[in-house]
């Protein structure tokens, strides 16, 4: 699985995105992730 995560430069966007990433990583350990931020 490939995952693209886009989040702003503040915690209000980054922390929810990180929580989603961690949940998906637990279910799909081989996930490839690209983070894009501003």
Biopython code that builds the backbone (N, CA, C, O; Angstrom):
import numpy as np
from Bio.PDB.StructureBuilder import StructureBuilder

atoms = [
    (1, "UNK", "N", (0.850, -1.170, 0.000)),
    (1, "UNK", "CA", (0.000, 0.000, 0.000)),
    (1, "UNK", "C", (0.894, 1.230, 0.000)),
    (1, "UNK", "O", (1.911, 1.277, 0.692)),
    (2, "UNK", "N", (0.502, 2.215, -0.781)),
    (2, "UNK", "CA", (1.192, 3.502, -0.793)),
    (2, "UNK", "C", (0.270, 4.553, -0.203)),
    (2, "UNK", "O", (-0.939, 4.545, -0.434)),
    (3, "UNK", "N", (0.860, 5.452, 0.561)),
    (3, "UNK", "CA", (0.084, 6.466, 1.255)),
    (3, "UNK", "C", (0.756, 7.817, 1.080)),
    (3, "UNK", "O", (1.959, 7.954, 1.301)),
    (4, "UNK", "N", (-0.020, 8.808, 0.685)),
    (4, "UNK", "CA", (0.450, 10.186, 0.597)),
    (4, "UNK", "C", (-0.274, 10.977, 1.672)),
    (4, "UNK", "O", (-1.504, 11.014, 1.698)),
    (5, "UNK", "N", (0.479, 11.606, 2.554)),
    (5, "UNK", "CA", (-0.106, 12.406, 3.624)),
    (5, "UNK", "C", (0.285, 13.857, 3.403)),
    (5, "UNK", "O", (1.468, 14.187, 3.319)),
    (6, "UNK", "N", (-0.709, 14.712, 3.310)),
    (6, "UNK", "CA", (-0.497, 16.151, 3.153)),
    (6, "UNK", "C", (-1.047, 16.844, 4.392)),
    (6, "UNK", "O", (-2.205, 16.649, 4.759)),
    (7, "UNK", "N", (-0.217, 17.649, 5.028)),
    (7, "UNK", "CA", (-0.655, 18.369, 6.220)),
    (7, "UNK", "C", (0.095, 19.689, 6.297)),
    (7, "UNK", "O", (1.233, 19.806, 5.843)),
    (8, "UNK", "N", (-0.561, 20.671, 6.878)),
    (8, "UNK", "CA", (0.053, 21.987, 7.031)),
    (8, "UNK", "C", (1.180, 21.969, 8.041)),
    (8, "UNK", "O", (1.462, 20.942, 8.659)),
    (9, "UNK", "N", (1.809, 23.093, 8.200)),
    (9, "UNK", "CA", (2.966, 23.187, 9.072)),
    (9, "UNK", "C", (2.653, 23.327, 10.546)),
    (9, "UNK", "O", (3.573, 23.444, 11.357)),
    (10, "UNK", "N", (1.383, 23.319, 10.919)),
    (10, "UNK", "CA", (1.028, 23.462, 12.334)),
    (10, "UNK", "C", (0.573, 22.126, 12.900)),
    (10, "UNK", "O", (0.274, 21.193, 12.155)),
    (11, "UNK", "N", (0.524, 22.044, 14.210)),
    (11, "UNK", "CA", (0.089, 20.821, 14.869)),
    (11, "UNK", "C", (-1.354, 20.455, 14.581)),
    (11, "UNK", "O", (-1.725, 19.284, 14.660)),
    (12, "UNK", "N", (-2.176, 21.449, 14.247)),
    (12, "UNK", "CA", (-3.587, 21.190, 13.970)),
    (12, "UNK", "C", (-3.814, 20.316, 12.754)),
    (12, "UNK", "O", (-4.853, 19.665, 12.646)),
    (13, "UNK", "N", (-2.871, 20.292, 11.848)),
    (13, "UNK", "CA", (-2.970, 19.429, 10.674)),
    (13, "UNK", "C", (-2.061, 18.220, 10.764)),
    (13, "UNK", "O", (-2.391, 17.147, 10.259)),
    (14, "UNK", "N", (-0.922, 18.395, 11.405)),
    (14, "UNK", "CA", (0.076, 17.331, 11.451)),
    (14, "UNK", "C", (-0.321, 16.211, 12.410)),
    (14, "UNK", "O", (-0.210, 15.036, 12.058)),
    (15, "UNK", "N", (-0.776, 16.547, 13.601)),
    (15, "UNK", "CA", (-1.076, 15.509, 14.592)),
    (15, "UNK", "C", (-2.232, 14.596, 14.183)),
    (15, "UNK", "O", (-2.126, 13.388, 14.394)),
    (16, "UNK", "N", (-3.323, 15.097, 13.615)),
    (16, "UNK", "CA", (-4.356, 14.182, 13.119)),
    (16, "UNK", "C", (-3.838, 13.292, 11.979)),
    (16, "UNK", "O", (-4.175, 12.110, 11.909)),
    (17, "UNK", "N", (-3.023, 13.861, 11.095)),
    (17, "UNK", "CA", (-2.450, 13.067, 10.005)),
    (17, "UNK", "C", (-1.535, 11.978, 10.560)),
    (17, "UNK", "O", (-1.524, 10.856, 10.054)),
    (18, "UNK", "N", (-0.777, 12.304, 11.588)),
    (18, "UNK", "CA", (0.098, 11.326, 12.217)),
    (18, "UNK", "C", (-0.709, 10.197, 12.856)),
    (18, "UNK", "O", (-0.303, 9.037, 12.791)),
    (19, "UNK", "N", (-1.835, 10.519, 13.463)),
    (19, "UNK", "CA", (-2.693, 9.498, 14.071)),
    (19, "UNK", "C", (-3.251, 8.556, 13.005)),
    (19, "UNK", "O", (-3.310, 7.345, 13.217)),
    (20, "UNK", "N", (-3.654, 9.103, 11.876)),
    (20, "UNK", "CA", (-4.154, 8.265, 10.773)),
    (20, "UNK", "C", (-3.031, 7.372, 10.259)),
    (20, "UNK", "O", (-3.238, 6.185, 10.011)),
    (21, "UNK", "N", (-1.855, 7.940, 10.103)),
    (21, "UNK", "CA", (-0.702, 7.164, 9.643)),
    (21, "UNK", "C", (-0.416, 5.998, 10.589)),
    (21, "UNK", "O", (-0.225, 4.868, 10.138)),
    (22, "UNK", "N", (-0.384, 6.258, 11.880)),
    (22, "UNK", "CA", (-0.083, 5.206, 12.849)),
    (22, "UNK", "C", (-1.131, 4.101, 12.822)),
    (22, "UNK", "O", (-0.789, 2.925, 12.945)),
    (23, "UNK", "N", (-2.403, 4.462, 12.663)),
    (23, "UNK", "CA", (-3.467, 3.457, 12.586)),
    (23, "UNK", "C", (-3.302, 2.590, 11.343)),
    (23, "UNK", "O", (-3.443, 1.369, 11.412)),
    (24, "UNK", "N", (-3.004, 3.218, 10.210)),
    (24, "UNK", "CA", (-2.805, 2.447, 8.980)),
    (24, "UNK", "C", (-1.543, 1.595, 9.055)),
    (24, "UNK", "O", (-1.527, 0.471, 8.553)),
    (25, "UNK", "N", (-0.501, 2.110, 9.667)),
    (25, "UNK", "CA", (0.753, 1.362, 9.798)),
    (25, "UNK", "C", (0.546, 0.110, 10.645)),
    (25, "UNK", "O", (1.166, -0.921, 10.386)),
    (26, "UNK", "N", (-0.320, 0.191, 11.657)),
    (26, "UNK", "CA", (-0.611, -0.985, 12.481)),
    (26, "UNK", "C", (-1.352, -2.053, 11.689)),
    (26, "UNK", "O", (-1.133, -3.246, 11.899)),
    (27, "UNK", "N", (-2.219, -1.636, 10.787)),
    (27, "UNK", "CA", (-3.001, -2.592, 9.988)),
    (27, "UNK", "C", (-2.250, -3.085, 8.757)),
    (27, "UNK", "O", (-2.451, -4.215, 8.313)),
    (28, "UNK", "N", (-1.389, -2.241, 8.211)),
    (28, "UNK", "CA", (-0.636, -2.561, 6.997)),
    (28, "UNK", "C", (0.839, -2.228, 7.243)),
    (28, "UNK", "O", (1.289, -1.142, 6.878)),
    (29, "UNK", "N", (1.594, -3.141, 7.854)),
    (29, "UNK", "CA", (2.984, -2.843, 8.231)),
    (29, "UNK", "C", (3.897, -2.472, 7.058)),
    (29, "UNK", "O", (4.918, -1.815, 7.260)),
    (30, "UNK", "N", (3.548, -2.879, 5.846)),
    (30, "UNK", "CA", (4.412, -2.615, 4.695)),
    (30, "UNK", "C", (4.032, -1.355, 3.939)),
    (30, "UNK", "O", (4.429, -1.191, 2.786)),
    (31, "UNK", "N", (3.282, -0.473, 4.550)),
    (31, "UNK", "CA", (2.837, 0.743, 3.877)),
    (31, "UNK", "C", (4.038, 1.643, 3.561)),
    (31, "UNK", "O", (4.909, 1.855, 4.404)),
    (32, "UNK", "N", (4.066, 2.166, 2.334)),
    (32, "UNK", "CA", (5.075, 3.145, 1.925)),
    (32, "UNK", "C", (4.430, 4.514, 2.056)),
    (32, "UNK", "O", (3.335, 4.736, 1.541)),
    (33, "UNK", "N", (5.101, 5.434, 2.740)),
    (33, "UNK", "CA", (4.491, 6.723, 3.044)),
    (33, "UNK", "C", (5.342, 7.871, 2.526)),
    (33, "UNK", "O", (6.564, 7.882, 2.676)),
    (34, "UNK", "N", (4.668, 8.833, 1.913)),
    (34, "UNK", "CA", (5.297, 10.081, 1.496)),
    (34, "UNK", "C", (4.586, 11.202, 2.227)),
    (34, "UNK", "O", (3.369, 11.349, 2.120)),
    (35, "UNK", "N", (5.346, 11.995, 2.970)),
    (35, "UNK", "CA", (4.802, 13.127, 3.725)),
    (35, "UNK", "C", (5.046, 14.409, 2.947)),
    (35, "UNK", "O", (6.153, 14.647, 2.465)),
    (36, "UNK", "N", (4.012, 15.236, 2.824)),
    (36, "UNK", "CA", (4.119, 16.537, 2.175)),
    (36, "UNK", "C", (3.559, 17.573, 3.140)),
    (36, "UNK", "O", (2.433, 17.438, 3.618)),
    (37, "UNK", "N", (4.336, 18.596, 3.421)),
    (37, "UNK", "CA", (3.879, 19.627, 4.353)),
    (37, "UNK", "C", (4.204, 21.012, 3.828)),
    (37, "UNK", "O", (4.961, 21.193, 2.875)),
    (38, "UNK", "N", (3.601, 21.969, 4.489)),
    (38, "UNK", "CA", (3.827, 23.328, 4.031)),
    (38, "UNK", "C", (4.346, 24.229, 5.107)),
    (38, "UNK", "O", (4.584, 25.412, 4.861)),
]
sb = StructureBuilder()
sb.init_structure("model")
sb.init_model(0)
sb.init_chain("A")
sb.init_seg("    ")
for serial, (resi, resn, name, xyz) in enumerate(atoms, 1):
    if name == "N":
        sb.init_residue(resn, " ", resi, " ")
    sb.init_atom(name, np.array(xyz, "f"), 0.0, 1.0, " ", f" {name:<3s}", serial, name[0])
structure = sb.get_structure()
